[in-house]
Every structure is written in structure tokens, then in C-alpha cells.
Amino acid sequence: MTQSSAVEDVFNTPPPKPLPRGLPADPEAPSAASATNSATAIVADIQRATAVTDGQKKARTDSRPVKIMPRQYETCDPKDLGVLISDMLMELIRLNDKIPLKDGKLTRFHSRHLYRAPPGISCHDYLNRLIQHATLSPPILLSMVFYIDRLCAMYPAFTIGSLTVHRFLITAATVASKGLSDSFWTNSTYARIGGISTGELATLELDFLQRVSFRIVPQPETLVDYYCSLIQRSQDYRLEDEPTGVEPMDEDPP
């Protein structure tokens, strides 16, 4: 098997037990009206529920050290940022997978597998694959989070779930790389990395751009807000302390 065919098989291998898009009647399941579409909403909800701040981390149950993240998001390790983003995405997926499809309609981002099952690769592993092989920088990764809010605001039928997250991620990575980077790969390379055909990626990319009115470059301060929020909601990461200032120079003796 060639490397190309092995990558494309990512989306063709169903898990042992395909997960349904919606669950049966569950008194604790959220209603369609309370669907959590937005990345900002999930970060805000978790922060309100747990009251997590840099100085107030919840009690940890293991001995792993808290990793300090730089204040400048441009200098952070993309793999660390990938962990923070995939954790947030999993929160969205756990909530939205309990909610039936709106009007029973599928979006172009839904899995095309015969059984409508999630791809046989976890959200974390898939995002890590994109980071490694598509060389995604921190601004690109944070822009992908920004795209969740923008797409959900302008396309109410779309939600981040187990059937949509993979195609959203490869599409968002492609769009952000082209919009924010001076150099980027071809669509055939992104498609091979993402495990879909070049034609399907082109269709997803065009659909995405039209849904967000081709506005794909976020303001720098917006990316800072997303970066800080992602760190604040995590128990394993903390933003480094602000510098205390420059020590005054000793005065020359008289």
C-alpha cells in the first residue's frame, strides 16, 4: 500500500461501533434550541461553570506538572496549542452529538461514509497530523477556532460534531494557510494529508468561503482572546506571568 492510499483510507475505515448522530430521548440531553455551536460559547460556559482562572486551577488528580505557555501566542509550540484546541473540540462534540440534526439535513461537512460513522481517527490525532504534515503555525490554528464561530454564526445548520469535525478541520487549515501565510501547500497535498480527494477539498473550500462571505482574516486581538481563553479553561496549561518590569539602574556614585 502506498503512503497516499494509506492516508486516504483514514476516512474509509469505520469504527467497530458506529456512533449515531443523535441519542434517544434523554432527560438530561440538551434540546436543539440549546445547541452549542460556538467555540466562544463553549469556552465561556466552561469558564463560568468551573470558575477557572490562572490563579485558581481546579485540584489535579495526578502529578503531572502544569505547562507554562508564553504570553505571545506566536511563540508557543503548535503541538501544545493543538492539545488545547482538540480538548475544546471534544467538549463541543460531546454536547452536539446529543442533539438531532436540524430538520434532518446534512451539511457538506458531514461524513460521506456509507454508515454515516465518524472517521476511524480521533480528533486529537487528526489535528496533530495536520499540524505535523501541513506545518500549521499558531496563528493558523487560532484562526481555525475563529472559523468555528464565524461559520456557525453565518450557517446555523452547521455544528461541530463527530461527523463534521474532521472535514471542518482540513478545510479550515487549508483556508487559513492560504489566507495568513506567504507560502502554503497545494490542495492535492492538503487533501492527501487530510485523507480526502482533491475534488472534495476544493468543494468544501468553496462552500466554506461562500458561507463566511470570504472574510477569513481575523484581527490579531481576536486571536489573543482565543489563545488566553483556551489556556484558562485547561488544568494542564497556564499562561506565563507578566514581566514585573525592568529593575532600575544603580545611580553613579557622586
ABEGO torsion letter per residue (X at the ends): XBAAAAAAAAAABBBABBBBABBBBBAABBBAAABBABAAAAAAAAAAAAGBBAABBBBBABABBBBBBBABAAABBAAAAAAAAAAAAAAAAAAAAABBBBGGBBBAABBABAAGBBBABBAAAAAAAAAAAAGBBAAAAAAAAAAAAAAAAABAABBBBAAAAAAAAAAAAAAAAAAABABBBBAAAAAAAAGBBAAAAAAAAAAAAAAAGGBABBBAAAAAAAAAAAAAABAABBBBBBBAEBBBBBBBBX
